[in-house]
Amino acid sequence: MANMMLWIMVSLAISIGVSFIVPFPYSLAVVIPIFIGMSYFIRRRQMQRMGMGGQGGGFGSMLGGGGGGVNYICISCGHKFKGGACPRCGSKMKKADF
């Protein structure tokens, strides 16, 4: 939560700074791409921290660019596998990982 508030404050400071330097109609054209770019950068960094950064990145994996079928993650031990019971612990409790 604190990290999210930090990025909101950084984005707000950049937006205010740009709006003081650049006149109004042009400042919107500058601030909106900066805001979208920062959101993209933050999302990409968070995905890499979760170990999902190597799957095409960007919006490709959200729009069906992954294409490898459904994998499952064992709820008990966290092992990733294709289907059925977990090969590591034998548990049938699993959640889907797209």
C-alpha positions in Angstrom: 0.0 0.0 0.0 2.8 2.4 0.8 4.5 1.7 -2.5 1.3 2.4 -4.4 0.9 5.7 -2.5 4.5 6.6 -3.4 3.9 6.1 -7.1 0.7 8.1 -6.9 2.6 11.0 -5.3 5.4 10.8 -7.9 2.8 10.8 -10.7 1.0 13.7 -9.2 4.2 15.7 -8.7 5.2 15.1 -12.4 1.8 16.1 -13.6 1.8 19.3 -11.5 5.4 20.1 -12.6 4.5 19.7 -16.3 1.3 21.7 -16.0 3.3 24.6 -14.5 5.9 24.6 -17.4 3.6 23.8 -20.4 0.4 25.7 -21.2 -2.9 24.0 -20.6 -4.0 22.3 -23.8 -0.5 21.0 -24.4 0.1 19.9 -20.9 -2.7 17.4 -21.2 -1.1 16.0 -24.3 2.2 15.6 -22.3 0.8 14.4 -18.9 -1.5 11.6 -20.2 1.3 9.7 -22.1 3.5 10.1 -19.0 0.8 8.7 -16.7 0.1 5.8 -19.1 3.8 5.1 -19.4 4.4 5.1 -15.7 1.4 2.7 -15.2 2.8 0.4 -17.8 6.3 0.5 -16.2 4.9 -0.2 -12.7 2.8 -3.1 -14.0 5.7 -4.6 -15.9 7.9 -4.4 -12.8 5.3 -6.0 -10.6 4.8 -8.8 -13.1 8.5 -9.5 -13.1 8.6 -9.5 -9.3 5.9 -12.2 -9.4 7.8 -14.2 -11.9 5.5 -13.6 -14.8 7.7 -11.1 -16.8 9.0 -13.6 -19.3 5.7 -14.5 -20.9 5.6 -11.9 -23.6 5.2 -8.9 -21.3 2.9 -6.0 -22.0 -0.7 -6.8 -23.0 0.1 -9.8 -25.2 -0.3 -12.3 -22.3 -3.6 -10.7 -21.3 -5.0 -10.9 -24.8 -4.4 -14.6 -25.3 -0.8 -14.4 -26.5 0.4 -16.9 -23.9 -1.0 -19.9 -25.8 0.5 -22.7 -23.7 -2.8 -24.0 -22.3 -3.7 -24.2 -18.6 -1.2 -25.0 -15.9 -2.1 -25.6 -12.3 -0.5 -24.7 -9.1 -0.7 -27.0 -6.1 -2.3 -25.2 -3.1 -0.4 -27.3 -0.6 3.2 -27.1 -1.9 3.1 -24.5 -4.7 4.4 -26.8 -7.4 3.4 -25.9 -11.0 2.1 -28.8 -13.1 -0.2 -29.7 -16.1 -3.1 -31.6 -14.6 -4.4 -34.3 -12.3 -2.8 -34.7 -8.9 0.4 -32.9 -7.9 3.4 -35.0 -8.8 5.4 -33.6 -5.8 2.9 -34.1 -2.9 0.0 -36.0 -4.4 -2.6 -33.4 -3.4 -5.6 -32.8 -5.7 -6.2 -29.3 -4.4 -5.0 -26.9 -7.2 -5.7 -23.5 -8.8 -5.5 -22.6 -12.4 -2.6 -20.6 -13.7 -3.2 -19.0 -17.1 
